[in-house]
């Protein structure tokens, strides 16, 4: 850095003073510039306080975000189970027997497609509960009476997803 000559310092200070709005401000700016004081940035403590506040807020936000995502997946699972169980009940009411597979609900038009389990992200992971054999027709194959999630995870309320 090239050192400034005294005349250029005075000229720069004079130019700064002319830009000030009030006479008191111009004397302050001139004195501040002549003494070498200026606002050069933030102190280390100020930066640490700001960064620590940002970290605390980000940590709280991430925790809430993760909990929100789990709540959303649980809501989707409950809705999917309700829809599948309702379709199974409608199939039984119409046909007098339970469907042999979940794909039968799709082919017969009770659901458009078998939904994905939101925790396993698969349509093949649904656990089916077979129906009791029909006493009037013991040779008939047992159908699907109920459906449960194939996930072995635990919900926020402490229950297993496979128990829903």
Secondary structure, 3 states (H helix, E strand, C coil): CCCCCHHHHHHHHHHHHHHCCCHHHHHHHHHHHHHCCCCCCCCHHHHHHHHHHHHHHHHHHHHHHHHHHHHHHHHHHHHHHHHHHHHHHHHHHHHCCCCCCHHHHHHCCCCCCCCCECCCCECCCCEEEECCCCCCCCCCCCCEEEEECCCCCECCCCCEHHHC
